[in-house]
Each structure stands twice: as C-alpha cells, then as structure tokens.
Amino acid sequence: MTHSFHDSDYKTIVEKMPFAVLVFEMQGDHAGKQELICTYCNPYLLEMYAASKEDLVGKSFDEIRDLFVVKEDTYLAEESKSMLLDTTVNHAFEFCYHQKRRDGSHFWVKGYTNWIIPGKQCQSVFYDCTHEVLLEEKERRTQALLETVLDTTETPIFWKDTNRRFIGANRAFLETLGLESVKIILGKTDEEMGWHKDPEACREIEETVIRDNIHSDAVASYCNIRGRERLISSSMHPLILNGQTTGLVGSFLDITEYVAQQDKIEQLNEELRDALKDAEKASEAKSLFLARMSHDMRTPLTTIMGMTHQGLLSAGTKEEKERYKAIQEGSRYLLTLITDILDSRRINEGKLELMEGPTDLREIRKQVDNIVRPGAEEKDIFFSVQAPGTSCLVRADAKRLQQILINLLSNAIKCTPEGGTVMLKISELHSTSEHVDVLYEVTDNGIGMSKEFQTHMFEEFSQEIHAGHVEEGSGLGLTIVKALVDLMGGNIECTSEPFKGTSFRVLLPFERVKEEDLTDQDKLTLTGLLNEDMALSGGTPEKHLEGKRCLICEDVAINAMIIAQTLENMGVHTDIAANGLLGVDMVRNHPYDFILMDIRMPIMDGLQATQEIRSFDRKIPIIALSANNFPEDIRRSLDAGMNAHVAKPIDNKELIGVILTFLHS
C-alpha cells in the first residue's frame, strides 16, 4: 500500500524520527521541464545542517546539492538524481555523501532514497555517519601502515589459516624464497611447496600451535631456499581474532651463516682457551723461574754482602777498607739491578702489589736522606731536604714509597755534575683529619732531558745519550716509579731542559693513621719508632739485645754464621739449625727469646716449621728471612704464623729494628 507523504499519520511519525528526512516532488516549470523540488524536511535534518526551512523547502535538487554537498562529492549526488529519474529503477538505493553545514563545518551522511509515489514523490532518509567514516578511514590508514610495516621489515613473515594453508606473506618472505607473487603460495601448505627437509616435523609444530593455542620460538630446521639447503630458525604464534584462533602467524631467519660463524667463533675460543692455558703455564713457569732466580741470586749476595760487612768491621788498613767498600757498592748495584728487573717483570704481568700499613713519613724522609746523602757528598753535590710540618703517620707501603724517592734522587745525583745541587722538597696539599695529599718535588740543575725523550721516558730501558756523560743503570727506574705512583693513586709530572736541570713532581694521596689506634703489629712497620724509645731511655741496640737467646734456622752455613756473628757482636747467644725439623726440636727443648727462620730449607721448610712451633708456642717472635720478597711471599710468611718478613740480602739495621720491636712488645 502506497502512502503520500502528506498523510497526517505518516508525517507525524517522520517529524519525530531520529533521522534526517528530505522529501522531493516532481514538478514542471512553465517550459514543461520536470524538476525535483524539496517540499519537506524534518526538524532533525534542520538541526543536523544548522539550517532553516527557507534554505531547503521550495529549492530544487540541484540548488540543495550546491548548497550542502562538498564539491568533490557532487558527482555522487548527480548519480543519485540520475537513478531517481531512471524509470527502470524502482527500488531504494543507498548513498554516502561528504556534506557541509551552513556554518561551513563538514560532516558525512549515509542513508537511502526511494520513491514514495513512483514518478511523483520521493524521500531521502539519512543520518550523520561522520564517526563511522573517520573510524573506517583510521582503519584504512592502520591497515595501510601495517602493510607498509610488513613490506618494509627485513624479517620474512607469513600467516596461515587453521588448515595451515597460506593466506598471506610480506615482501621479505617472497624475496627470500624467490617468489614473484603471493598468489603462488595462497591456499597451499608447506608440504605442497616442498620447502622443508623434514616436513612432518614442521607440520606437527604448526598443528600444535593452532590446536593448543601456544607459541613456538626459535625452532631450527633445514629448508630448501632458491635451490640451496639453508638452516632457518622459525617462530610461530596463534593468530587470534575476536577471541578465536583463526590460524597462525610466523616468521623465520636464515641462520646458516650465523651458525657457521658461531661455530668458527667457538673454534677460535677453544683455540684461545688453549693458548691462554699455554700462556698461563708459561707465565707460571716464568714466575717460578723469577722466584727461583731471585732466591738463587739473593742467597749468594747475602753471603757476599754479609762477609763484606764483616770485612769492613775488621779491616786494618785504608786500602783494605776501600776494597771492601768497592765490593759493597758493586753488591748493592747488583741487588738494585735484580730488584728492578723483577719489578719490571711484575709490572708487565700486572702483579705489582702494595703492602700498606702504618708509615711514619718523617722516618721515610730520614732513611732516604741517609741512603742518598753519601752518594751526593762523594760527588761534591749540595743535597738538601725541605719538609716543613709534614704529616707523621699515614697508611702506605713504606718500602715502595722509599723506592720511588730513592730512584728519583739517585737519578738526579747521577745526572748532576760535581758541584751541582739536588733538592727534595716535601709539602702537604688538601689536608683533612682523615686524608692528606703529599707533594714530593725532586729538583736538580744537572744535564736535563730533551722534549723528545720526555715523551717516552717512562718506557722500559729508556735512556738518553748525552755527550760526555756515561749512562748508568738498567733504564727501568722511571718505569718502576711511574707504575708505583699509578698503583698508589697518585700523579707524576716532569719539567726539564737540556743542561738546565730537571724537576719531578709526585703527588700521592694518603689516609691518616692515629697513633692511639696502632697495634703492636702495626708498630712493626714504623721504622725508627723503637730507636726513639731507646733514645729516651738512654738505651742502645746492644743494651736491649745483650743476654738474649736466638735460634737461627738457615741451611746455608756461611749465611747462618754471618747472622750469628752480627748478633753475637751485640751480646746475643745464638744456636743454628740446618733445617726446619731440627729447629722445631730445638725450640721444644730450649728456651729462646726470638727465632730467625729461613723459608727454603731441606726436610722441613720455614713455613711448615713455623706452623709446627705455633702449635705449642704462640708467643715467641718468629722472623722470616727470605730471598723471596714479593707480596705473596710476605703474606705466606705471616699466614704461617710469623711476626715479620725480612728480605735477603739482610739489612742489619732493618733486622735489628724488627727484632727490637718484638722484644719490646
């Protein structure tokens, strides 16, 4: 049944509809031309267009089109008009236009048009679909972006349906497999493509991913790619849409070269491990050789220097004393050379260590002065020390600090002509209650160094040749100084000009030590502390040692005799044991005030003997005498239960100072 829009009931319904309604009637003009004229628009439409009835009612289709349809979509409106005027089309048809309101804002509408009374009256019913259009546009852009991402990624990606048949793949997939178009694989399985060496295993993995809704990562398999067998690593995940598994999405990488490279790397690593083991064995062998060389060279030097000292004490004529002094100087030079070579080796191996403890910087200064001054006076060089108000107790490696200063001062004296000057200046910088930075400056007016030589003066065996100057030493002194300064966290600088002199500046950071916090063990490292105590009490080493009993455990008879004679000259009663086992037995059966213990001895070494003695006597002072003087050697001595470690060749002043320390404590 056909209703005219002018039926009152029908019009009442349209007035209340939440849609825009526009009614046209076919009317003729005075020339007899038929035209679609708007005869009605409902309130919803007027609100949608921000328009009035006058803008629409009585207007032709073309006028309304030009007023409200965006120019780019006028052709769509024309298509709709043509369909209305086509008498063969008598059904409703849909449309979607880009529109504009009276205020100029844009929106989209979607609806349908149909004849109410064919050939006479038609209606368009539509709504604002802007949100839908924008959402569809966003989806189109997202889809386009996804396709772009898939096609630009270098990883081959594919997706399949629940029957494991291809439904798509990206550009990298096609290029990797040498396929011209995705149509070649659509609707096919891997078995049909014939790629996999083991298709059954691949089929089982894919079926598991789809059936159990799980992912599969980094599955390695062999695949035929472009006629070559390649090793690939594939990963697959369920393809889930609206909560339902609709297939799978996967990717793969050709890992043939990577695996081959990893195999090669592993082979190289294995070769490197073997080489490292060989290097470690060689390093251990070198270290063992150096330890033995140190021991075997220091042991006879102990004899030579000990006998020389005894000879100086008993020499009757000036000529005899000069001969003994020459032997003494040669021995000391050889000892320095041995020490420098061994230190250089440990620097190269990264094994140079510090043995830090409470250190009296004033005593270090005095010792350095006592060692260096005779050489300066012999060359008629004016040697001075300036140290106003320098700190007393700090934590440092006393021997290594002394080594730095003696090396620099010895070089200065060696390179300064007769009548020249050498100065050691010590000053404090950045001092607090907990820390202090001490600056040591060694300055001379000697032959100096060229700018070119200064660029590599800290390298091993570096020596600059000067006309008329005979270069002495191994060329290792500055190398060792630089390494020690770095190890202490300090800094060393140098300024020098040829024939004008040289100045070295060494800045070292120290932690302060409070005297009241010192233990008896700490006092061991404080050279000269007991000598001050003896001076206050009016004592001498002889007075404090007289009547004491000492056991000397030493397998080299001549060295044992030299040590015994030195002590006996101070009133000490001595016994000698040729090995550790005899020494332990003698301690069990005789009372001793202290023990001097060699380390390397036959039958039972000094470490074993000390441990045995400590099992029944925890108090008696045991002092190690060893030709091995590396930090690890000192630690082994202390760990075995010894109280101190004195290096061979023995410095008698050092040995007596250590003995007195423990006798006092």
Buried (B, 14 or more C-beta within 10 A) or exposed (E): EEEEBEEEEEBEEBEEBEBBBBBBBBEEEEEEEEBBBBBBBBBBBBEBBEBEEEBBBEBBBBBBBEBBBBEEBBEBBBEBBEBBEEEEEEEBEEBBBBBBEEEEEEBBBBBBBBBBEEEEBBBBBBBBBBEEBEEEEEEEEEEEEEEEEBEEBEEBBBBBBBEBBBBBBBBBBBEBBEBEEBEEBEEEBBEEBEBBEEBEEBBEBBBEBBEEEEEBEEBEBBBBBEEEEBBBBBBBBBBEEEEEBBBBBBBBBBBBEEEEEEEEEEEEEEEEEEEEEEEEEEEEEBBEEBBEBBBEBBBBBBBBBBBBBBBBEEBEEEEEBEBBBEBBEEBBEBBBBBBBBBBBBBBEEEEBBBBBBBBBBBBBBBBBBEBBBEBBEEBEBEBEBEBEEBBEBBBBBBBBBBBBBBBBBBBBBBBBBEEBBBBBBBBBEEBEEEEBBBBBBBBBBBBBBEEEBBEEBBEBEBBBEBEEEEEEBBBBBBBBBBBBBBBBEBBBEBBBEBEEBBBBBBBBBBEBBEEEEBEEBBBBBBBBBBBEBBEEEEBEBEEBBEEBBBBBBBBBEBBBBBBBBBBEEBBBBBBBBBBBBBBBEBBEEEEBBBBBBBBBBEEBBBBBBBBBBBEEBEEBBBBBBBBBBBBEBBEBBBEBBBBBBBBBBBEBBBBBBBBBBBBEE
